[in-house]
Amino acid sequence: MNNFLQSEIWAEANRKMGHKAIYEKVEGAVVLMIIKDAKRGRYMEIPGGPLIEWGDAKAVKKFFEKIRKIAKENRCGFIRFRPQIFATADNMALMKKIGARRAPMHLHAERTVILDLTKSEEELMAEMRRQTRYEVRRAEKMGITVKKSNSVAIFKEFHAEQSTTAARQHFIPPDLKTLLAERDAFSDAAVIYTSYTPEDEALAYGLILKYGEEADYFEAASTEKNKKLPGAYALQWQIIRDLKKEGFSRYNLWGIAPPEQPNHRYAGVTTFKTGFGGEIVDFVPAEDIVVSWPKYLINLVVENIRKKRRHL
């Protein structure tokens, strides 16, 4: 499935962040390989890809042999990839055939909610959870407004508020350099929506990235006032309506928690996101291909500790 994580735009964004990004098109296949240097070692990341005919097992295996060679040339300890294909039994079996093993950490949105924007506003509203419809209407009655902007100023404001949100909700937010790199690479296709009280006080923020037929709710933040007011509901409904007018066919609400993990850090937002209806989609989870076992084992220990601490 085509997605921005395997685009030249995302390659450019990562270069601006300081990573080496290798974007290749070979015999109908597309792959964006990002070389990342972490304290636990260097590795290759392939988010949302590669884009290849996954039904051809021989071609897939041959393609990954080439990727492994590139990873080795770049002194990577392992390759982490999360293909944009559904987590079916056949696809999971294919991962084993190409020598991959389940990664200890996730890579972008492995489980998500996708809204079909080809439906009418009336249909979308009807498919919402009753409480969600109530909050959307309550926001309208309260006079909560929503604005959108692509300015550097709003990105800086978003970063400051997200840092506060992260401290409150115990997650690690992207730094300002990363956010501005995304803004520069996506240009007008990166927009921050903000909901406000009638007194013009900010309530909730959402960074939307647009690519092809899909838009993604990529990052979020909220103020303390949002806890008691339906700012986030007003925000989402305005985003949905705008994306429909702009001709997008899908809206990806990004990550939600697995049903068997009530303590997952995404558990809270899962109830909120699924309230808007849509289809819950499970992609093949992040997989690792080991290039150097000594380097990989160090990473394995570090990430397993982090996974427990972050409730992932």
ABEGO torsion letter per residue (X at the ends): XBBAAABAAAAAAAAAAGBBBBBBBBGGBBBBBBBBBBAAEBBBBBBGOBBBBAABAAAAAAAAAAAAAAAAAAGBABBBBBBBBBBBAAAAAAAAAAGBBBBABBBEBABBBBBBAABBAAAAAAABBAAAAAAAAAAAAAGBBBBBBABAAAAAAAAAAAAAAAAAAGBBBBBAAAAAAAAAAAEAABBBBBBBBAAGBBABBBBBBBBEABBBBABBBBBAAAAABAAAAAAAAAAAAAAAAAGBABBBAEBBBBAABAABAAAAAAAAAAAAEEBBBBBBBBBBBBABAAAAAAAAAAAAAAAAAAGX
